[in-house]
Each structure stands twice: as C-alpha cells, then as structure tokens.
Amino acid sequence: MISMQIFNSGVMALMSLVIAAIAITGLMMVAPRLSRAGGTPRGGTRPDLSLEPLPNPDDDSFVIPDDASELAGDRELALV
C-alpha cells in the first residue's frame, strides 16, 4: 500500500514537471510575438558614419598587384 502511494506521488511529480516544461516552452514561443508591439528602438551604439568613396578603377593610382612581392616592396616575406 505504501509503495503504491510512493509510486503515485512519483508519477504526479513527473507529470507536474512535464506540465511545467510545456508551459515554459509555450511562454518562450509566445514571448517574441508579444514583444514586437513596441517597434524598433531608437539610437544605438554605432555612430552614423558616412561611407568613404571607393577608388576609381580607371584611375592610374588604382593598381592591383600581381603577387605579394609587389605589396611588400624590397622586404622579405616570412611565413609564420
């Protein structure tokens, strides 16, 4: 008789844990839908920076090097 009561209380404890887990999962799934009502926040940490103009590829100063030796000049490249 006592073992059946212990078994029933164990089953009830497991069922309550399952119900609590399902409830928490449901709240986590509903929370993003409820929090969208506010709209987008203003401000932020990134300042508004103007973009620098890209170099003109037709200009003579815009040179794409053929290999790494043109980038380094006379210096010796060392692989680390």
Contacts in CASP RR format, 6 or more apart in sequence:
PFRMAT RR
TARGET T0000
AUTHOR 0000-0000-0000
METHOD contacts of the structure
MODEL  1
MISMQIFNSGVMALMSLVIAAIAITGLMMVAPRLSRAGGTPRGGTRPDLS
LEPLPNPDDDSFVIPDDASELAGDRELALV
55 61 0 8 1.000
55 62 0 8 1.000
56 62 0 8 1.000
65 71 0 8 1.000
68 77 0 8 1.000
69 77 0 8 1.000
END
